[in-house]
Amino acid sequence: MSNKCVIWARVSSREQREGYSIDAQLRITRERAQREGWEVVREFAVAESAKRGAARVTFNQMVRWVIANAKRKNIDFILAHKLDRICRNMKDAVRMQEIEDKHGIRLAFVDNQFGTGAAGALSFNIMAAVAQYYSDNLRQEVLKGIEERVRQGWTPGLAAYGYMNVPTDKERPIHPHPEKCKAVRRIFELYATGTMTYDKVAEVLNREGFVYRPSVPRFSRTAISYILNNPYYTGLVRLRDEMYVGKHEPIIDKDTFDKCQALLKRKNRRSNKVNHYLASGMFVCAHCGYSITSERIRRKNKNGKVREYVYYRCGNVYPDADHPKLRWRQDDLEEAILTDLRSIRIEDDEQRQWFRDSIIAAFQDDTQLRVQRAKSLKRRVSDLEKMQQRLLDAYLAGGLDQKTFTTKTSQFKDQIAEAKMNIQTSKAAPLTGFERVLEVFDLAQEAAKRWETADHAARRELLDTVLLNRSLSATSLVTTKRKPFDLLAEGLVLKKSRGDRI
């Protein structure tokens, strides 16, 4: 009795633009099934981005159908071109593993071969974790693109209050709002007198008929503070601590803005610029979810010298009665972060070397398989070219008519082009994956050391790279690490065997 399989095929929009069709992927997987003698009971195909949206609906539909029909259809395999076609992240990999464990349906691939036992499981988990890691890194690449646009003066996202987006104007897509910009000017005008508090400014605006939003007519203290502290209204765009000249029209002159800033600093002595690099959204409160803010405290020692300390605390100004007091000195928080980063390092030299050797060995096996496949494809190209030459000789000798010759020649050309394309894929793919896995592993082993020698900006970047979520309780630092750093933090735990993996 032959084995039965379900075929899954997916190509992204970018791959379609580059000429890689869904039909070609389906043909390759069908050929694998035919070689193995497997019966294809159903095919699922999606030709669009699998990041979010409709493509995920198709993937979920496939998973539900396979689970529902596992016993009735006697399904043995889910067949895909390669791992990243079906597992874009660790969540997908876990779902596939659950299907294998509960229903005995294994994954099979045309290109990727993971072997059996613990070594195969290790190779599979590493590749799935790296796919998740680089999927997360896409977000960083998007942020880099936004940063570059800011440097050029463009406004990221929606316009600030007092402005409006005008998509039809490509040269200047942000215009002053005809009514709201008047409210912004009035706020700066009132506060610049030096006699107004936030509440008094809000009261005057309400009395004069200015509306913040239809759903919230009255200006809040937070809204007024945001407007008064935002240099965007002077024609600047802020990126972290840097200012860039924006392409939008300023609605507040620099003298008025500077006057208001001087008044704000005089009324809030803690607003002096201090590099509190672990604030500004880097951590949240584990109890209420508010962002962690910072403050600078000056204390006089017994010898009369004044020392400054930076503390981090919960930004919730109206905490519940059971909310604990959360207050961390910067030195203590830095030490807790260092301890957390050390948790992803394999301290034992032998274990660390074993893990690295396992990565190299997993990719060497894959590389050898690809080299063998490339040799086979080269022989296939040579055979096809010889057949094409014999076809031409037969035509010139009068043994073939024009129509047959043209049809056969076109078929040979397509088969030769496809074989050559597969040769190039076999050569390029292993090196890229190998370098990515080692890059992640080396970063994990050096993260703590890099933290100790990095400046504040580099430390923030390191935390964003390694840690997905960061929160502080009254007594401890709680983190969730990105894939695959969490695997190293939890320790490498492999099952003795998950069964044969194709």
N, C-alpha and C positions, 0 to 999 in steps of 0.2 A: 504493500500500500504506500503510495507516494505521499511526501510531506505537502502541507498546504501553507500558503503564505499570503499576506496582505502587503501590497506595495504602497509605499508613501513617497511622493515626489514633491519637491518645493524649489522654486527659484525666486529670487528677489527681483524687484523692479530694475535695479541696477544691472543685474546679470542678464535680464531680458534685453536691455539696451545694448549690451555688449555681445549679443548674438547667441547666448546660451539658452536654448528653448526648453520648455517643459517636455516636449515630445522627445528630445534627445535623451533626457534623463529617464523617461519612462522606457525608452527602447533599451537603454543600458541595463536597467533593473530587470526587464523582462528577459533579456538574454541571460542574465545570471540565473534567474529562476529556471529557464529552459535547460541550461547546462547542468544544474543540480537535479533536474527532474521534478521540480516542485510545481504544484498546481496553484495558480493565482486565483484566489476566491473573490478578491475585490481590490480595486485601485483607488487611492485618494491622491489628488493632485491640486496644488494651489500655486498660482503664478503671480504672487505679489509679496510685499514685505511682511515678514512674520514677526515683526517687533510688537505691533499691537493691532487690534482691530479684526477685520474680517478673516484674515488668514488663521488667526488663533481659533476662530469658530470652527474652521475645517479640521484643525488639529484635534480639538476637543471632541468633535463628531467622530473622528477616526478612533480615538481612545475609547469612547463609549461603545461604538459598534464592535470593536475587537473584544472588549470585556463581555458584552452581551452575547456574542456569537462564538466565544472561545471553545465551548464544549460542543455546541450544535454543529459547527463547521469544522471542528477538529483542527483549529489553526495552530501551526507550529512556529511560524516566524513572522516578524514584521521586517520587510526588506526595504532598504533605502540605499541611495547612492553612496553616501558617507555619513559620518556621525553628525556633522553640523547641519545636515539637511533636516534631521528630526529632533535633535537636542540642541536648542539654542541657549539653554541655561541649565543650572543644576536642578531646578524644579522639574523640567522635562525629563532629565536623566533619572531622577527619583521615581517619576511616574512609570517610566519604562522598566525600571528595576522591579517595581511593585507588580507590574503585569507579569513579568517573568516569574517572580517568587510565588504569586498567588495562582496564576493560570498556566504556567509552564511555557509561555510564549516568548521566544528569544528574539533578540535583535540580530539581523544579518545585514551586511553591507557589501557593496561592490568593491569599494576602494579600501576602507579601513578593515584591518584584521587584528583582533585583540588577543587571540590565543585563549588558553584555558586557565582555570584556577586563579590563584591570588595574583599572579603576574598580569593576567588578562584584566582582572578587576581593577588593579592599580592603574594600568594604562588607560582603561575606559574612564575611570573617575578623574584622572589627571586631565584628559582631553575635555571632558565635560566641564570641569572646574575652570579651565583656561577659557573655554567659550563664554562662560558666565563672566569671568574677569574682564575680558575684552568687550563684552557687551556693556558692562558698567562703564568701561573707559570711553565708550561712545559719547556718554554724557559729558565727560571732560572735554572731548573734542568739540562738542557743540558749544560749550562754555567758552572755549578758545575762540571760536568763530564770533561769538557775541562780543568778547573783549576786543577783537580786532575792529569790529564795527564801531564800538564805543570810541576807540582811539581815532577813528576817522571822523568822529563827531555825530554819528547817528544815534538815535534814541533807541535803547533796547526795550521791546515790549510796548505797552500802552503809554500814552502821554500822561504826564503828571497833571494833577488837578490845576485847572486854569488854562489848559491846552486841550486840543482835540486832534485825533488822527484823521488825516485826509489822504487816503490811499491813492487817489487819482493824481496827486501832486508828487511826482517822482523826485523832483529836485529838493522840495521842502515838505515832507509828508506830515510835519507837526506844525499846526497853526494855533495862535492864541484863541481861546474860546471867547466869543463876543460878550458873554455875561460873566463867566467864572473868572476871567482874567481881571475884571474890575474888583471882584472880591479879594483876590490875591493882593492887588495894589493897595486896597484899603487896609488889609491886615498889616502890611509893612508900614504903611503911613501911620496907623494908630500906635503900633508898638514902638516906632521910632521916636515918639514923643517922650518916652522914658517914664511915663506915668501909668501905663496900662499893664495889667496882668492878663493872663490867658482868658480868665473868666470875664474880665471887663471887655476885652476885645470881642469875645463871643456875644456878649450882651449887646454891644453897639451894633454888630453885624446883624443880629436878629432884629433889632429895632429898626434898622435901615432897610430891612427887607431882603437881605442877601440870604440865599438858600444854598446849603452845602450839597445835599442830594435830595431828590424828591422823597425818598424813603426816610432820610434823616435830615430834616431841614436845618436844625441848629448845628453850628460848628462846635466840635468837642475840643477839649484841651489838647488831645493827641493830634488832631487834624491841624490845629493852629501851630503847634510845636513843629510838626513835620514841614509845614510850609515855610516857617521862619528859618529853619535850619537847612533848607534845601537850596544849594547854589544853582540848581537847574534854572531857576527863574532869572538868573543873571546871564544866561546863555551858555552855561558850562554843563558838561556831562561828567559825572564822577565815576571813576573806576577804582574801588578801594580807596587809597589815600591820594590818588592822582586825579588831576582835573584836566579836561580836554575841551577845547572850544567846540561847541555844538553847532549843528546846522539849523537849529531852531531860533526863532526870534526872541530876544530877552524881553521880559515885561517889567523887570525891576532893575534900576541902575545900581552900579557897584557901590556907590557912596551910601545909599540907603540900606543896602544889604549889610555892609560892613558896620554901619552904626547899630543895626539890630543885633549883629553878632557880639559886638562889644557889650551891649546891654544884657544879652543872654549870659555871657561869661561872668559878668559882675553879679548877676543874680544866682548863679549856680557855680560855686567855686570848684566843683568836681568836674567841670566841663573842660578843664585844661587838657591839652592833648598828651596822652600817655599811651605807650604802645602796649595795650592790654590784648595781646595777640590771641589769647585763648577765649576771648569773648566773641561778640559779633556772630552769633549763630553756630559756634563750634560745639557747644554742649547745650543740653536741655535738662531741666529739673526732672528727676526720676519720679517725683511725687505728683506734680501737677502739669508737667509738659511745657512750662514756660521756658524761654531762653535764659541761659545763664549770663548775667551781666557782671561787670567788674567795677571796683572802686579803689581809690588810692587813699591810704590812711597814713598820717604822719604821727609818730610817737617819739617822745623825748626819753632818752635813756637816763640812767642814774648819773652818768658822767656829763650830762647836759647836751649831748649830741642828739640831733633829730634824725631819725631814720624813717624811710618810706617803705610801706608794705603794700603789695597789690593783693586784694582779696576778690574771690569770685563767689557770687551768691545768686539765689533765684530772683528773677526779675518780676515775679508776681507781687504787686503792691497791695493786693487784697487776698492774702492766702486764707485758706480755711483754718478753723480752730485747731484741727489735728495736724496741720502742716508743720513738719519738724524744721528747726533752724538749720539752714544750709549755708555754710560759710567755709571756704577753702582758701588757704594761703597759696599763692602762686607756686612757691617752692614745693609744697606738698603735692599739688596737682601735677606738676611736672614729673615728680618722682613716681607718682601713680601711673602716669602715662608710660614712663620708661619701663616700669615693671610689666605693664600690659603688652608692650611691644616685645619684650623678652620672651613672652609666652609663645610666640610663633617661631622662635628659634629652637632648632634641635641641638641641645647642649652636648650630647654625647657625640664625640668625633666619629666613632665607628657607625653609629646609626645615621648620622648626617651624610657620611660618605656612601652608606648603603642606599639611602634614599636617592641621592644624586645618581649613583650608578644604575638604579632601577629605572629612573627617567631616561637615561641615555640608552639603556638596553631596550626599553619599550619602543623608542623611536628608531633604534637600529633595526629591530625586527621589521618595523613598518617600511623602513628605507630599503631593506633587502627585497621585500615583496614588490615594492615599486620598481626597483631596478630590474627584477626578473620580468615584471609586466612590461617594462619599457623595451627590453630585449625582444620579447614576444611580439610586441607591436611593430618593432623595426623589421622583424622577419615578415610580418604581415604586409608592411608597406612594400618590401622588396618583392614579395610574391605578387601583390596586386599590380606593381609596375611591370613585371614580366608578363602577367596576363594581359595587361593593356597593350604591350608591345606585340604580343601574338595576335591580339585582336586587330591591330593595325595591319600586320602582315597579311592576315586572312582577307581583310578588306581590299588591300592593294592587289592581292592575287585574284580578286573577283569572287571570293568565296562567301562574301556577305553583302547584303544590300545596304543602301544608305541609311534607312530608318533603323535597322537593327544595330548598325555600327554606332550611330549617334546615341541611341538609348543606352547601349552597353558602356560606351565611353563615359557618359555622364555618371553612370552608377559607379564606375571605377574611380572617377575623380572625387566623388563624394566620400567613398569609403577611404581613400587615401588621405583626404583632408581631415577626416574624423580621427583616423589613427595617429596622424602627426600631432593633432591637438591634444590627444590623450597622452602622447609621449611627453609633451611640454609640461602638462599637469603633473605627471609622475615625477619629473625632475624637480619642480619648484616647491611642491607642497611640503615635503618632509622637513626641509631646512627651515622654513618659516615657523612651523609648529614647534620644532625643536628649540629654536631660539626663544620663542615666547615662553615656553615652559621653564627654561633655565633662567630667564629674566625674572619671572615671578618667584622662583625658588630663591635666587640670590638676594632679591629684595627682602624676602621674609627673613633670611639669615642675617642681613645687615641692618635691618630697620632700627633696632635699638642703638647701634653704633652711629648711624646717620643722625638720629635724633640728638645725640649728645653733642655733635659737632655742627649741626645746622643752625642757620639764623632763623628768625621768627617766621618769615615768609615760607621758607623751606619746611619748617616744622608743620605749619598749617597744611601745606600740600601733601606732606607725608601722611598726616592723619586722614585727610580726605581719600587718599589712595588705599590705605589699609583698612580703615574703620568705616563701616556703613552707618552705624548709629552710635551716638555717644551721649551718655546721661550721667548726672551726678546725684547721688543721694547724700544724706547727711554724713555718711561714714565711708562710702565706697564709690569707685568709678565703675560704671557698667557700660560695656561696649559690645557691639555686634560687628564682627569682622566680615569683610567682603570675601567672596569666593576667589581663590581657594585658600586664603589665609586662615579661614576658620578651621579647615581640615588640619592644619599644622598646630593650631592652638589646642584643639581637642585631642590631638595625638593620632597617629596613623593606626587605625584599627581596621584590619581586613578580615573578612570572613575567610574561613579555610577554603571554601570554594562556593562560587555562585552557579556552578554548572558550566558547561561548555558555552563559550561565547563565539559566535561566528564572526 
